[in-house]
């Protein structure tokens, strides 16, 4: 019994040590759980984003039989029509693999920094909360579309570097090793 009490107390201490100072408790954002994020051998995370195909559907009525009109101008037989539907693919389905910030790095503090960085650039107008909410995802997607041509709410490493949220590589700093 005493061993169980010590175990429960230890868990309480460990959980207390993990608090962040934000009102919202930390958990991996749902986007990372639902998204297809993989780690490679070196611990880097990669997100997979699928952009669905964009199609255009046209429906037309084609006349298959003429209208028959009598000598007195009355319609003897109505014209007949057939419905024809054509679908055109405007943009093919795309699957993109890109390096992303790992879920364990997406802490409330990191997300708050992301929100501030996007707000400074005019992409995020909501309150800084440290929560990866719909406003934040929308701002990330819009910023990434314009800066890196990545159409995803998952924060790409490339975007995080542009925003100054993760370290640049030695190559990016111009340091040759």
C-alpha positions as CSV (number, residue, x, y, z in Angstrom):
1,X,0.0,0.0,0.0
2,X,2.8,2.4,0.9
3,X,4.6,1.6,-2.4
4,X,1.4,2.6,-4.3
5,X,1.1,5.9,-2.5
6,X,4.8,6.7,-3.3
7,X,4.1,5.8,-7.0
8,X,1.0,8.1,-7.2
9,X,2.9,10.9,-5.5
10,X,5.8,10.5,-7.9
11,X,3.4,10.8,-10.9
12,X,1.9,13.9,-9.4
13,X,5.3,15.5,-9.0
14,X,6.3,14.5,-12.6
15,X,3.0,15.9,-14.0
16,X,3.5,19.2,-12.0
17,X,7.0,19.6,-13.5
18,X,5.5,19.4,-17.0
19,X,3.2,22.4,-16.6
20,X,3.7,25.2,-19.1
21,X,2.2,28.3,-17.5
22,X,-0.6,28.4,-20.2
23,X,-4.2,28.0,-19.3
24,X,-4.5,25.1,-21.8
25,X,-2.9,21.8,-20.9
26,X,-0.2,20.6,-23.4
27,X,-1.0,17.8,-25.7
28,X,0.2,17.0,-29.2
29,X,-2.0,19.0,-31.5
30,X,-4.6,16.8,-33.2
31,X,-3.3,17.8,-36.6
32,X,-0.1,15.9,-35.9
33,X,-2.0,12.8,-34.7
34,X,-4.2,12.9,-37.8
35,X,-1.4,13.9,-40.2
36,X,0.9,11.3,-41.7
37,X,4.2,12.4,-40.0
38,X,7.1,10.0,-40.0
39,X,10.5,10.1,-38.4
40,X,13.6,9.1,-40.3
41,X,16.7,7.3,-39.0
42,X,18.2,10.6,-37.8
43,X,15.0,11.7,-35.9
44,X,13.9,14.3,-38.5
45,X,10.1,14.5,-39.0
46,X,8.4,14.5,-42.4
47,X,4.9,15.5,-43.1
48,X,2.8,14.1,-46.0
49,X,0.3,16.4,-47.5
50,X,-2.2,15.5,-50.1
51,X,-3.7,18.1,-52.3
52,X,-6.8,16.7,-54.0
53,X,-7.4,16.9,-57.7
54,X,-9.4,19.9,-58.9
55,X,-12.0,19.0,-61.4
56,X,-14.6,20.8,-63.5
57,X,-17.9,19.2,-64.3
58,X,-20.0,20.5,-67.2
59,X,-23.5,19.2,-67.8
60,X,-25.2,20.0,-71.2
61,X,-28.4,19.1,-72.9
62,X,-27.9,17.8,-76.5
63,X,-30.8,17.7,-78.9
64,X,-31.2,14.1,-80.2
65,X,-34.5,14.5,-82.0
66,X,-36.0,17.5,-83.8
67,X,-39.3,19.1,-82.8
68,X,-42.0,18.3,-85.4
69,X,-44.4,21.1,-86.1
70,X,-47.7,20.8,-88.0
71,X,-48.8,23.0,-90.9
72,X,-51.0,25.0,-88.5
73,X,-48.0,25.7,-86.2
74,X,-48.9,23.2,-83.4
75,X,-46.2,21.0,-82.0
76,X,-46.8,17.4,-83.0
77,X,-43.8,16.0,-81.3
78,X,-41.5,17.6,-78.7
79,X,-37.8,17.7,-79.4
80,X,-35.8,15.1,-77.5
81,X,-32.7,15.8,-75.5
82,X,-29.9,13.8,-73.9
83,X,-28.0,14.9,-70.8
84,X,-24.2,14.8,-71.4
85,X,-21.8,15.3,-68.5
86,X,-18.1,15.9,-69.1
87,X,-15.5,16.1,-66.3
88,X,-12.2,17.8,-66.8
89,X,-9.2,17.5,-64.4
90,X,-7.9,21.1,-63.9
91,X,-5.1,20.0,-61.4
92,X,-3.9,16.5,-60.7
93,X,-3.9,15.1,-57.2
94,X,-0.5,15.9,-55.5
95,X,1.2,14.2,-52.7
96,X,4.0,16.2,-51.1
97,X,6.6,15.0,-48.6
98,X,8.3,17.8,-46.7
99,X,10.4,18.1,-43.5
100,X,8.3,19.4,-40.7
101,X,8.6,20.4,-37.1
102,X,8.3,17.3,-34.9
103,X,5.2,17.0,-32.7
104,X,7.3,16.9,-29.5
105,X,8.7,20.4,-30.4
106,X,5.2,21.9,-30.8
107,X,5.0,23.0,-27.2
108,X,2.7,25.9,-26.2
109,X,5.7,28.2,-26.0
110,X,6.8,27.3,-29.5
111,X,3.3,27.7,-30.9
112,X,3.0,31.1,-29.1
113,X,6.3,32.1,-30.8
114,X,4.9,30.9,-34.1
115,X,1.7,33.0,-33.6
116,X,3.8,36.1,-32.7
117,X,6.0,35.6,-35.8
118,X,3.0,35.3,-38.1
119,X,1.3,38.3,-36.4
120,X,4.3,40.4,-37.0
121,X,4.1,39.6,-40.7
122,X,0.3,40.3,-40.8
123,X,-0.8,36.7,-41.2
124,X,-2.3,36.1,-37.7
125,X,-4.7,38.5,-36.1
126,X,-6.1,36.4,-33.2
127,X,-4.9,36.3,-29.5
128,X,-1.6,34.7,-28.7
129,X,-2.6,31.5,-26.9
130,X,0.0,28.9,-27.5
131,X,-2.6,26.7,-29.0
132,X,-2.5,25.4,-32.5
133,X,-6.1,26.4,-33.4
134,X,-7.9,27.1,-36.6
135,X,-6.6,30.7,-36.8
136,X,-3.0,29.5,-36.4
137,X,-3.3,26.7,-39.0
138,X,-4.9,29.0,-41.5
139,X,-2.1,31.6,-41.0
140,X,0.5,28.9,-41.4
141,X,-1.1,27.6,-44.5
142,X,-1.4,31.0,-46.1
143,X,2.1,32.1,-45.2
144,X,3.6,28.8,-46.4
145,X,1.7,29.0,-49.7
146,X,3.2,32.4,-50.4
147,X,6.7,31.8,-49.1
148,X,7.5,28.2,-49.8
149,X,4.7,26.9,-52.1
150,X,3.7,24.3,-49.5
151,X,-0.1,24.1,-49.1
152,X,-0.4,22.6,-45.7
153,X,-1.3,23.6,-42.1
154,X,1.7,21.5,-40.9
155,X,4.6,23.8,-40.2
156,X,7.5,23.0,-42.5
157,X,11.0,23.3,-41.3
158,X,11.7,25.5,-44.2
159,X,9.0,27.9,-43.1
160,X,10.1,27.7,-39.4
161,X,13.6,28.8,-40.5
162,X,12.2,31.7,-42.5
163,X,10.3,32.8,-39.4
164,X,13.4,32.4,-37.3
165,X,11.9,29.7,-35.1
166,X,14.5,27.0,-35.7
167,X,18.2,27.1,-36.3
168,X,19.7,27.5,-39.7
169,X,22.0,24.8,-41.0
170,X,25.7,25.6,-41.4
171,X,25.2,25.7,-45.2
172,X,22.4,28.3,-44.8
173,X,24.7,30.4,-42.6
174,X,27.5,30.2,-45.2
175,X,29.7,28.1,-42.9
176,X,31.6,25.4,-44.7
177,X,32.8,22.6,-42.5
